Amino acid sequence: MSMIIHFLIHSLLHDNDSFQKNMSRKEEEKKSWSAVWKDLKSQGWTYRRGSHLVDYYYLKPSCNKINDGVEGQDFFTSEEDVQKHIESGGNKMLG
C-alpha cells in the first residue's frame, strides 16, 4: 500500500474516532443539562422564550419577569451561563 493511501486511511479512521468522541461528549452534556434543569425546576426555576438573539431566559424562583431582574444574577440567557452560576456556588439550594 502506498504511503499516501495509508495516510488517508489512517486520517479517515482518526477523524471518525474524533467525531464519535465529540458526539458522545455532546450527548453527555445534554444529559447533564437535563438532570440539572430537572433539579432546578423542582426548586422553582422557570424559563421564558426569548426573541431574536436569545432563545430562552432561565429565571431563578425570585425573578418573575426579565425586566425585574439582573442578567447573570436573577436570570440567564444560556444553559452554559446557568451551569457556570451553579458551579460558582450561586445556587446554594442545588443538591
Secondary structure, DSSP 4 states (H G I P E B T S, - for coil): --HHHHHHHHHHHHHHHHHHHHHHHHHHHHHHHHHHHHHHHHTT-EEEE--TT-SEEEE-TT-SSGGGS-BTTTEESSHHHHHHHHHTT--TT--
